Amino acid sequence: MNPEADKLYRLLPALYRVRDAEQGEPLRALCAVIAEDIAALRENLDQLYDDQFIETCADWVAPYIGELIGYRSVHGVSARTRSPRAEVANTIAYRRRKGTATVLEQLARDVTGWNARVVEFFQSLQSNQHMNHLRPTHAMTPDLRDWEALERRDTAFNTLAHSVDVRLAETQQGRYNIPNIGLYLWRLDAFSVTKAPAFRLDDERYRFSALGHDVQLFTRPESETDITHLAEPLNVPEPISRRVLDRDLTRYYGRNMSLLVETDNVKTSSGDIRICNLSDDGATWAHLPVSTVSIDPTLGRIAFPPGDSPVNVRVTYHHAFSMSLGGGEYERRQTFTLDGPVTSVVQGQSLQRALTAARGGGIVEIGDNGRYDDEGTLSIVVDAGARLEVRAANEHRPAIVLTGEARIELHPGSELMLNGLMVAGGRLVAAAGGGTRTRPAALTLRHCTLVPGLALTQAGEPRFPDQPSLVVDIPGAVVEIDRCILGGVRSARETAITITSSIIDATGDEQVALSAGNDFAAAGVVRLVNSTVIGRVHVTRLELASNSVFMARASDSGPWMHPVISDQNQHGCVRFCFLPPNSIVPRRYRCQPDLAADAAILTADQPPGSLSAGQRHAIVEATQSRVRPMWTTLRYGRPAYGQFRRSCPSELREGAEDEAEMGVFHDVFAPQRERDLRIRLQEYLRFGLEAGIFYSD
């Protein structure tokens, strides 16, 4: 019985209830009908009361409550601004501290989702001091013995005095002036590598990187729990220098900290570690230890004393990157394809044996961050109609290091999914198995890294720059590449390839990124979305290219006189992309630099028809020279790999269909984050101050 109906029925006189029972309780049924409306009315009244508070109101009410306090909605890129509820709830707390550096810093973190620090530039101005108010630490000239002040000069943690800079802070040029406030943002984040085997050079020398190259170690940012606290170097993903780590070793080194070295037979606690410069010294390293373990955080190197012969060296450290891409220790559970029994593999077990046993389908999961190089090569066979998923466990990044090719044999109708793996040393070669092809075979790569150039030198350069990372020699195969970092790709002409939010890096704009082979043959039908391609492209048909960047260079002679070539251009579309000049592709829509060149000609051609053909050609060439990608670095393994410089033209940084940047980092929505912050600064910046946004990476 409905409680409301029972309560309403008991209000009736007893005589009516007795008579109602004698006649089959028609009154009780009527009360039940009335009670439903009463319950709906009561629920509505309760919700109306809850709607007066931002914590309990319905989602549709939140913007109206925000309007009462002057809240302005933003793009909602970060987690804190995706729903206005939390930001409206914090608005009052923010406005109580309006104009202070601490609330501006908290605002920058909440709105952009990036690490941030606010700097009041007037505090670093050179000034004549009053004799009654001396500031001994505020000297006009730097102390050349103060290494930390010199190391952090002109950064977000600068303490050196500067002369006045009269340029505007809003233009990101002027800094040190009385009204100027600087908001420093870190586009890079720190990603962990936990208990991974160190790369062994000999019994004494090791490297943190599983690929054996030098890597800069970064700080694991500590969370700030108090809004009144300004960020310090430990709160942001800063590169760790030798001097800083030597002075503050206990704040950086240890479990759940920025870095840690563990072995089975050598003491590696903070008291047993020495920080020094382990740079190259001829065929060996400089300053090799005599009695204690040495670490170089700038190069990512470890040196043990002679005779220690460490066993099972494991390292925990943090490296920097712009987003969760390729193999890495981040959340990937939602991308797992198959459910069911799992064959788990850990360091010391044979990965090849597990793959051989699973040829009929199933899940092979690598459960640690180990280095799998015992077999040298791998062979994966998937029977006809079977589905096999080879994946790293969630939040793990194992390294599969090959000395030869990894052979993949896909029979008709089979499907192979690779997820969360980092493969180096050799390429993946997918070939067709026997049988009648009733259904196409499928190969899917998600969150994988196939190292561009197959392997890296000590300096981080590709060892084999002209070698592809993936070869698919299966006519009619369906290939999906999602959130991956790959070297060059070769495929059969009949292959269908879909590339989403990935980097295809042939290690140079004159190398071949997409084709059927190292010659001029065309790859299959390609769809490319939110991706960056470095190298020449020749495909049968470019079905779709959207929000992507093609970085390629044509040759003066030979077949590659066009950097990007699609053979069949009757179908397909290229939209909101950057294409090198002289590319042959299907119809274009708002692509660069064509769009910018057309706009420049339209502006200059006044009155219409006044420009000569030579003048038009000069404008086009000037625009093409200006509107082109400008990168922080294009070397895999470096922190800002594939990232646009701040000086990159706005036509590319804001050229996607939703005004985000073109290329693989489209989903970072960097322009939207910056615009959201500027909107909020108008509300919270104190009158008379000017704010500039500066990037620390």
VOGU-3710 file (C-alpha; in Angstrom, 3 decimals, decimal comma):
1> mnpeadklyr> 0,000/0,000/0,000  1,227/3,501/-0,845  2,043/5,258/2,504  0,354/8,429/1,270  -2,776/6,480/0,294  -2,834/4,626/3,650  -2,445/7,903/5,523  -5,252/9,514/3,516  -7,524/6,465/4,030  -7,090/6,607/7,807
11> llpalyrvrd> -8,436/10,183/7,815  -11,863/8,861/6,764  -14,408/8,162/9,540  -14,343/4,570/10,791  -17,952/4,011/9,697  -17,019/4,767/6,056  -14,023/2,459/6,223  -16,225/-0,383/7,592  -18,806/0,090/4,872  -15,968/0,373/2,289
21> aeqgeplral> -14,554/-2,951/3,407  -17,969/-4,567/3,071  -18,247/-3,336/-0,573  -14,729/-4,342/-1,796  -12,815/-1,146/-0,757  -13,657/1,201/-3,663  -12,826/4,177/-1,383  -9,373/2,768/-0,694  -8,762/2,528/-4,453  -9,904/6,137/-4,867
31> caviaediaa> -7,541/7,241/-2,102  -4,683/5,461/-3,892  -5,365/7,454/-7,065  -5,515/10,738/-5,151  -2,348/9,825/-3,217  -0,325/9,567/-6,431  -1,041/13,224/-7,210  -0,314/14,186/-3,598  3,041/12,395/-3,753  3,916/14,148/-7,027
41> lrenldqlyd> 2,965/17,495/-5,489  5,027/16,790/-2,363  8,047/15,785/-4,470  7,687/18,956/-6,523  7,549/21,102/-3,367  10,660/19,384/-2,002  12,495/19,936/-5,280  11,471/23,602/-5,318  13,105/23,954/-1,920  16,232/22,118/-3,090
51> dqfietcadw> 16,383/24,330/-6,177  17,163/27,314/-3,962  20,655/25,916/-3,262  23,379/25,283/-5,843  24,461/22,060/-4,088  21,053/20,381/-4,424  19,341/22,133/-7,336  18,450/20,441/-10,603  20,940/20,821/-13,439  18,685/23,156/-15,397
61> vapyigelig> 18,450/25,545/-12,424  22,229/26,002/-11,983  22,625/28,638/-14,760  19,764/30,690/-13,288  21,333/30,702/-9,832  24,616/31,640/-11,463  22,919/34,544/-13,220  21,766/35,893/-9,842  25,405/36,349/-8,802  26,653/37,435/-12,216
71> yrsvhgvsar> 28,215/34,113/-13,184  29,259/33,908/-16,855  29,418/30,507/-18,488  32,592/29,342/-20,245  33,447/26,576/-22,706  33,696/23,993/-19,942  36,924/22,294/-21,011  38,342/21,370/-17,600  36,654/19,041/-15,143  35,865/21,922/-12,764
81> trspraevan> 34,046/23,942/-15,447  32,385/21,135/-17,383  29,363/21,537/-15,083  28,658/25,068/-13,819  27,499/23,715/-10,449  30,934/23,568/-8,804  32,068/26,886/-10,234  28,886/28,680/-9,179  29,277/27,152/-5,716  32,833/28,493/-5,457
91> tiayrrrkgt> 32,023/31,927/-6,878  31,208/33,460/-3,486  34,426/32,113/-1,970  36,380/33,464/-4,908  34,816/36,912/-4,702  35,562/37,245/-1,007  39,228/37,092/-2,024  38,763/38,989/-5,282  41,907/40,657/-6,577  44,346/38,575/-4,532
101> atvleqlard> 47,091/36,516/-6,145  45,928/33,328/-4,459  42,412/33,429/-5,876  43,732/34,261/-9,350  45,981/31,204/-9,164  43,159/28,958/-7,975  40,933/30,383/-10,681  43,548/29,606/-13,349  43,823/26,008/-12,119  40,067/25,477/-12,016
111> vtgwnarvve> 39,272/27,091/-15,360  42,124/25,676/-17,453  42,769/22,400/-15,639  46,512/23,125/-15,952  49,038/23,750/-13,228  49,440/27,465/-12,599  51,319/30,090/-10,622  50,543/33,794/-10,289  53,394/36,312/-10,146  53,017/39,932/-9,072
121> ffqslqsnqh> 55,690/41,497/-11,261  55,917/44,727/-9,277  57,575/42,779/-6,459  60,537/42,074/-8,754  61,058/45,671/-9,873  64,334/47,428/-9,164  63,631/50,313/-6,820  65,347/52,790/-4,520  64,618/51,687/-0,960  63,640/53,888/1,954
131> mnhlrptham> 66,161/53,728/4,766  63,364/52,970/7,252  62,017/50,065/5,178  65,025/48,161/3,906  64,628/44,902/2,009  68,040/43,221/2,121  66,865/40,358/-0,110  65,746/42,760/-2,842  69,090/43,741/-4,334  69,326/45,539/-7,659
141> tpdlrdweal> 72,178/43,346/-8,848  72,087/39,556/-8,640  74,251/37,606/-6,239  76,379/35,414/-8,495  76,829/32,955/-5,625  73,077/32,410/-5,341  72,742/29,469/-7,752  69,005/28,977/-7,250  68,113/32,575/-8,084  70,230/32,370/-11,230
151> errdtafntl> 68,788/28,983/-12,200  65,201/30,233/-11,876  65,744/33,595/-13,550  62,925/34,751/-15,852  60,735/31,794/-14,844  57,584/31,693/-12,747  59,826/31,448/-9,667  62,140/34,347/-10,504  63,528/36,311/-7,533  65,972/38,594/-9,373
161> ahsvdvrlae> 65,155/42,292/-9,673  64,384/43,689/-13,135  64,146/47,135/-14,662  60,775/48,432/-15,812  59,222/46,880/-18,931  56,675/49,254/-20,450  55,219/46,774/-22,937  51,719/45,477/-22,313  51,351/42,276/-20,329  48,217/41,387/-22,288
171> tqqgrynipn> 50,333/40,895/-25,395  52,547/38,408/-23,506  55,537/40,672/-24,116  55,693/43,052/-21,171  56,279/41,660/-17,700  57,999/43,718/-15,018  55,876/46,783/-14,370  53,808/48,148/-11,489  50,322/47,122/-12,749  51,336/43,786/-14,273
181> iglylwrlda> 50,246/40,351/-13,062  51,568/37,192/-14,708  49,668/33,914/-14,845  52,119/31,142/-15,673  50,540/27,965/-17,048  52,045/24,528/-17,612  50,652/22,840/-20,716  52,741/19,766/-19,943  51,779/17,338/-17,230  53,884/14,771/-15,373
191> fsvtkapafr> 53,249/11,111/-16,249  54,600/8,360/-14,051  56,585/5,232/-14,837  56,434/2,928/-11,818  58,836/0,122/-10,927  60,037/-0,360/-14,478  63,331/-2,135/-15,223  66,184/0,300/-15,754  68,042/0,115/-19,053  71,373/-1,627/-18,412
201> ldderyrfsa> 74,568/-0,482/-20,110  76,907/-2,529/-17,919  77,168/-3,637/-14,286  77,674/-0,054/-13,130  75,718/2,179/-15,532  71,952/2,307/-16,051  69,373/4,644/-17,554  65,854/5,444/-16,376  64,364/5,220/-19,879  63,367/1,756/-21,088
211> lghdvqlftr> 64,489/2,828/-24,587  68,019/3,559/-23,395  68,104/7,270/-24,206  68,721/10,247/-21,954  65,527/11,574/-20,415  64,874/14,626/-18,248  63,152/13,729/-14,981  60,221/15,874/-13,847  58,596/16,752/-10,549  55,492/14,890/-9,463
221> pesetdithl> 53,235/17,865/-8,594  52,004/17,925/-5,014  48,369/18,941/-4,615  47,599/22,270/-2,995  44,851/21,931/-0,405  44,699/25,576/0,723  43,489/28,390/-1,516  45,764/30,825/0,341  48,915/28,981/-0,791  50,812/30,104/-3,888
231> aeplnvpepi> 52,352/27,361/-5,993  55,961/26,393/-5,354  58,287/24,339/-7,577  57,052/21,150/-5,885  53,476/21,954/-6,955  54,106/22,078/-10,706  55,667/19,669/-13,264  59,081/21,342/-13,366  62,242/19,661/-14,703  64,362/18,498/-11,780
241> srrvldrdlt> 67,830/20,027/-11,823  70,888/18,487/-10,225  71,348/21,231/-7,626  67,703/21,279/-6,591  67,591/17,502/-6,191  70,856/17,521/-4,238  69,551/20,133/-1,786  66,016/18,751/-1,420  66,623/15,044/-1,964  64,148/13,944/0,741
251> ryygrnmsll> 61,375/16,013/-0,888  61,849/14,457/-4,320  63,232/10,984/-3,694  61,201/8,148/-2,180  57,990/6,194/-2,495  55,047/8,181/-3,860  57,461/10,980/-4,769  59,105/12,135/-7,980  61,718/9,393/-8,375  63,035/6,238/-6,754
261> vetdnvktss> 65,627/3,571/-7,534  65,253/0,056/-6,112  67,420/-3,063/-6,326  67,428/-6,454/-4,641  70,942/-6,234/-3,206  72,069/-2,567/-3,026  70,869/0,062/-0,553  69,191/2,924/-2,389  67,520/4,942/0,359  67,916/8,724/0,246
271> gdiricnlsd> 70,871/8,508/2,639  72,706/6,220/0,218  72,206/8,401/-2,878  74,464/11,092/-4,294  73,434/13,582/-7,000  76,033/14,493/-9,578  76,735/15,194/-13,237  77,026/11,899/-15,141  77,649/13,433/-18,564  79,673/11,623/-21,197
281> dgatwahlpv> 83,410/11,511/-20,691  84,804/9,786/-23,733  83,617/6,179/-23,779  82,427/6,334/-20,177  80,645/8,777/-17,851  82,139/11,537/-15,790  82,167/11,435/-11,970  81,416/7,739/-11,625  80,865/6,894/-7,943  83,335/5,196/-5,648
291> stvsidptlg> 81,170/4,284/-2,670  77,577/5,549/-3,143  74,935/5,271/-5,843  74,806/8,359/-8,092  71,829/9,808/-9,981  71,744/12,474/-12,675  68,133/13,796/-13,018  68,944/15,960/-16,024  70,091/13,012/-18,135  68,153/10,263/-16,375
301> riafppgdsp> 71,257/8,224/-15,526  72,210/5,974/-12,609  75,706/4,828/-11,655  76,578/2,183/-9,065  79,949/1,822/-7,291  82,366/-0,784/-8,663  81,712/-4,257/-7,301  78,081/-3,695/-6,305  76,688/-5,583/-9,342  73,054/-4,598/-8,663
311> vnvrvtyhha> 70,335/-7,182/-9,249  66,910/-6,308/-10,654  67,250/-2,509/-10,872  63,791/-0,913/-10,892  63,068/2,783/-11,346  60,115/5,021/-10,620  60,152/8,454/-12,227  58,027/11,037/-14,025  58,320/12,378/-17,560  56,345/15,225/-19,142
321> fsmslgggey> 53,923/15,239/-22,040  50,938/17,243/-23,257  48,186/14,622/-22,923  47,422/10,932/-22,389  48,627/9,536/-25,711  50,381/6,350/-26,716  51,455/3,791/-24,149  51,366/5,192/-20,627  50,296/4,776/-17,020  46,888/6,391/-17,240
331> errqtftldg> 43,246/5,336/-17,128  42,352/3,168/-20,150  39,756/0,773/-18,784  36,965/2,193/-20,926  38,930/1,352/-24,079  39,185/-2,376/-23,352  37,248/-4,283/-25,999  36,800/-7,831/-24,704  35,487/-9,215/-21,435  36,079/-12,677/-20,072
341> pvtsvvqgqs> 38,913/-14,836/-18,750  42,317/-13,125/-18,805  45,688/-14,765/-19,387  48,022/-12,624/-17,288  51,732/-12,250/-18,036  54,330/-10,620/-15,768  58,087/-10,110/-15,945  59,887/-13,435/-16,056  57,097/-15,247/-17,903  57,062/-15,908/-21,623
351> lqraltaarg> 54,868/-13,472/-23,522  55,288/-15,553/-26,687  53,942/-18,681/-24,961  50,800/-16,815/-23,858  50,266/-15,408/-27,353  50,655/-18,826/-28,950  48,101/-20,383/-26,584  45,580/-17,602/-27,317  45,436/-17,943/-31,112  41,837/-19,094/-30,835
361> ggiveigdng> 40,835/-15,819/-29,182  40,712/-14,337/-25,713  42,630/-11,770/-23,667  46,360/-11,657/-22,978  47,134/-8,978/-20,407  50,594/-7,799/-19,335  50,255/-7,030/-15,655  53,355/-4,955/-14,929  55,689/-2,315/-16,374  58,325/-4,860/-17,311
371> ryddegtlsi> 60,708/-4,911/-20,234  59,937/-7,877/-22,500  62,959/-8,560/-24,674  63,746/-12,218/-24,042  62,243/-13,545/-27,277  63,740/-10,862/-29,532  60,861/-11,368/-31,956  57,176/-12,068/-31,522  54,640/-14,035/-33,512  50,895/-13,485/-33,129
381> vvdagarlev> 48,474/-15,764/-34,976  44,704/-15,270/-34,799  42,514/-18,043/-36,163  39,649/-17,408/-38,545  36,729/-15,671/-36,856  38,570/-15,331/-33,524  39,013/-12,129/-31,523  42,225/-11,602/-29,554  43,083/-8,613/-27,372  46,682/-8,128/-26,263
391> raanehrpai> 46,780/-5,322/-23,759  48,619/-3,779/-20,874  46,796/-3,803/-17,568  45,037/-0,560/-16,760  47,473/2,181/-15,680  50,504/0,142/-16,781  52,998/0,589/-19,607  55,124/-2,452/-20,460  57,916/-2,139/-23,018  58,239/-4,815/-25,704
401> vltgeariel> 61,759/-4,548/-27,109  62,397/-6,492/-30,329  65,541/-7,411/-32,188  63,566/-8,357/-35,306  60,065/-8,087/-36,676  56,916/-8,914/-34,778  54,903/-11,090/-37,183  51,104/-10,918/-37,062  49,087/-13,482/-39,011  45,391/-12,701/-39,305
411> hpgselmlng> 43,104/-15,324/-40,795  39,788/-14,430/-42,515  37,310/-12,723/-40,192  39,793/-12,538/-37,307  40,381/-9,452/-35,186  43,435/-8,409/-33,175  43,380/-5,535/-30,685  46,569/-4,069/-29,195  46,075/-1,704/-26,261  48,518/0,205/-24,059
421> lmvaggrlva> 51,754/-1,289/-25,416  55,088/0,346/-26,211  57,001/-1,506/-28,941  60,592/-0,675/-29,868  63,458/-2,227/-31,779  61,410/-3,718/-34,612  58,321/-3,178/-36,676  54,933/-4,894/-36,653  54,253/-6,805/-39,877  50,686/-8,041/-40,377
431> aagggtrtrp> 50,225/-10,699/-43,059  47,226/-12,688/-44,249  46,626/-16,251/-43,112  45,179/-18,950/-45,338  41,496/-19,555/-46,039  38,640/-18,078/-48,007  38,137/-14,399/-47,178  34,434/-14,141/-46,411  35,000/-11,308/-43,936  37,960/-8,910/-43,759
441> aaltlrhctl> 40,505/-9,226/-40,994  40,751/-6,322/-38,535  43,699/-4,823/-36,669  43,120/-2,224/-33,954  45,756/-0,234/-32,082  44,670/1,878/-29,120  46,922/3,856/-26,802  50,012/2,197/-28,279  53,465/3,538/-29,058  55,404/2,043/-31,963
451> vpglaltqag> 58,594/4,049/-31,579  59,249/6,271/-34,620  62,521/5,162/-36,143  62,100/1,791/-34,345  64,633/2,705/-31,643  66,399/5,732/-30,193  70,050/6,603/-29,856  71,504/7,843/-26,577  70,767/11,415/-27,687  67,147/10,563/-28,523
461> eprfpdqpsl> 67,566/10,512/-32,313  65,841/7,772/-34,370  68,150/4,838/-35,164  66,378/3,806/-38,376  64,635/6,950/-39,666  63,610/5,401/-42,997  61,973/2,297/-41,504  58,183/2,124/-40,909  56,705/0,977/-37,618  53,663/-0,809/-39,036
471> vvdipgavve> 53,295/-2,850/-42,231  49,869/-4,271/-43,118  50,076/-6,669/-46,061  46,493/-7,967/-45,893  44,274/-7,032/-48,844  40,917/-5,753/-47,644  41,989/-5,484/-43,992  40,382/-2,904/-41,690  42,948/-1,016/-39,594  42,044/1,344/-36,763
481> idrcilggvr> 44,650/3,537/-35,041  43,325/5,463/-32,040  45,361/7,697/-29,693  48,661/6,185/-30,761  52,175/7,326/-31,602  53,540/5,466/-34,628  56,360/5,694/-37,100  55,635/5,314/-40,800  52,756/3,076/-41,931  52,757/0,833/-45,013
491> saretaitit> 49,625/-0,916/-46,205  48,198/-2,811/-49,146  46,184/-0,805/-51,657  42,869/-2,383/-50,623  43,334/-1,642/-46,906  40,930/0,682/-45,072  42,761/2,740/-42,423  41,144/4,990/-39,813  43,470/7,223/-37,782  42,070/9,187/-34,842
501> ssiidatgde> 43,890/11,505/-32,397  47,278/10,028/-33,277  50,755/10,964/-34,476  52,156/9,282/-37,582  55,818/10,267/-37,443  58,153/9,208/-40,239  60,931/11,124/-38,366  61,161/13,833/-41,017  59,081/15,736/-43,544  61,059/14,140/-46,409
511> qvalsagndf> 60,495/10,588/-45,150  57,441/8,514/-46,137  54,641/8,447/-43,553  51,845/6,676/-45,460  52,259/4,558/-48,584  52,248/0,960/-49,782  56,025/0,635/-49,498  59,224/2,604/-49,481  58,616/3,314/-53,132  55,875/5,495/-54,584
521> aaagvvrlvn> 53,013/2,939/-54,415  49,757/4,117/-52,853  48,398/2,882/-49,541  44,710/2,087/-49,067  41,678/4,245/-48,263  42,440/6,534/-45,310  40,290/8,481/-42,849  42,199/10,908/-40,644  40,691/12,879/-37,750  42,432/15,120/-35,184
531> stvigrvhvt> 45,861/13,780/-36,089  49,360/14,912/-37,023  51,229/13,307/-39,920  54,959/13,981/-40,283  56,203/12,764/-43,660  55,028/12,282/-47,222  51,686/10,666/-47,958  50,473/8,673/-50,965  47,097/6,950/-50,607  44,528/5,473/-52,935
541> rlelasnsvf> 41,821/7,744/-51,568  41,747/10,247/-48,742  38,181/9,528/-47,685  38,233/12,161/-44,945  40,792/14,417/-43,309  39,523/16,654/-40,532  41,264/18,959/-38,024  44,619/17,456/-38,983  48,120/18,611/-39,893  50,204/17,202/-42,747
551> marasdsgpw> 53,876/18,115/-42,360  55,597/17,047/-45,586  57,993/18,355/-48,196  57,977/17,670/-51,920  61,115/16,721/-53,821  62,491/18,678/-56,749  62,539/15,571/-58,918  61,286/12,011/-58,901  57,802/10,784/-58,012  57,440/12,811/-54,794
561> mhpvisdqnq> 56,951/16,173/-56,479  53,735/16,493/-54,468  54,020/16,065/-50,672  50,503/14,667/-50,139  48,876/12,665/-52,933  45,462/11,044/-53,179  44,903/9,089/-56,387  41,094/9,106/-56,384  39,745/12,586/-55,747  36,170/12,255/-57,011
571> hgcvrfcflp> 35,123/11,247/-53,497  36,291/12,415/-50,110  36,798/15,696/-48,304  39,628/17,535/-46,570  38,319/20,033/-44,013  39,938/22,322/-41,459  43,402/20,903/-42,161  46,869/22,199/-42,911  48,210/20,913/-46,220  51,628/21,677/-47,726
581> pnsivprryr> 51,491/23,638/-50,971  51,086/21,628/-54,160  49,252/18,741/-52,458  46,824/16,672/-54,530  43,767/15,833/-52,407  39,946/15,765/-52,702  37,924/18,946/-52,393  38,991/21,216/-49,565  36,928/23,144/-47,062  38,503/25,929/-44,978
591> cqpdlaadaa> 41,996/24,489/-45,155  45,233/26,345/-44,527  47,194/28,075/-45,922  44,666/28,419/-48,771  42,062/30,083/-46,552  44,546/32,641/-45,223  45,852/33,350/-48,729  42,344/33,965/-50,053  41,624/36,329/-47,149  44,879/38,234/-47,744
601> iltadqppgs> 44,106/38,627/-51,467  40,559/39,798/-50,703  41,898/42,429/-48,313  44,581/43,662/-50,696  42,416/43,611/-53,835  40,751/46,987/-53,306  39,105/48,053/-55,472  38,280/44,569/-56,772  40,365/43,530/-59,765  43,234/45,935/-59,045
611> lsagqrhaiv> 45,805/43,208/-58,284  47,900/41,765/-61,073  48,631/38,044/-61,384  52,182/38,646/-60,125  50,932/40,506/-57,063  48,472/37,719/-56,261  51,238/35,145/-56,568  53,471/37,165/-54,228  50,694/37,401/-51,624  50,095/33,646/-51,821
621> eatqsrvrpm> 53,804/32,878/-51,378  54,099/35,273/-48,434  51,059/33,720/-46,756  52,352/30,195/-47,300  55,645/31,204/-45,739  53,877/32,656/-42,700  51,071/30,141/-42,155  52,930/26,913/-41,480  53,374/24,708/-38,419  55,985/25,781/-35,897
631> wttlrygrpa> 56,873/23,085/-33,398  58,502/23,019/-30,007  60,123/19,733/-31,053  59,422/16,882/-33,450  61,667/14,348/-31,730  59,844/11,522/-30,013  60,880/11,116/-26,377  61,197/14,816/-25,620  58,637/16,472/-23,317  56,929/18,830/-25,794
641> ygqfrrscps> 56,935/16,346/-28,683  54,453/17,330/-31,408  53,408/20,502/-29,601  52,874/23,813/-31,404  55,043/26,714/-30,324  53,315/29,757/-28,936  54,571/31,616/-32,012  52,702/29,240/-34,312  50,156/31,188/-36,413  46,681/31,492/-34,962
651> elregaedea> 45,297/30,053/-38,213  46,659/26,696/-37,016  46,393/27,102/-33,243  42,714/28,008/-33,624  41,994/26,558/-37,060  39,909/23,479/-36,238  36,171/23,402/-36,770  35,510/24,265/-33,102  38,351/26,829/-32,915  40,667/24,397/-31,168
661> emgvfhdvfa> 44,101/23,699/-32,597  44,663/21,439/-35,566  46,431/18,166/-35,095  46,793/15,515/-32,449  46,345/17,879/-29,504  42,982/19,117/-30,730  41,226/17,503/-27,764  43,392/19,450/-25,306  41,340/22,523/-26,337  44,188/24,883/-25,445
671> pqrerdlrir> 42,665/27,998/-27,113  39,371/27,434/-25,293  41,166/27,086/-21,965  42,963/30,375/-22,531  39,783/32,157/-23,584  37,920/30,826/-20,538  40,656/32,180/-18,285  40,538/35,590/-19,918  36,777/35,710/-19,350  37,261/34,954/-15,657
681> lqeylrfgle> 40,111/37,461/-15,309  37,740/40,247/-16,284  35,656/39,375/-13,231  38,369/38,778/-10,632  41,248/41,064/-11,602  41,591/44,095/-9,342  40,914/47,491/-10,914  43,999/49,067/-12,434  45,925/45,822/-12,905  46,797/44,156/-16,177
691> agifysd> 47,203/40,404/-16,524  49,256/38,443/-19,016  49,163/34,702/-19,663  52,581/33,074/-20,021  53,431/29,448/-20,726  56,242/27,752/-18,850  56,790/25,015/-21,452
//
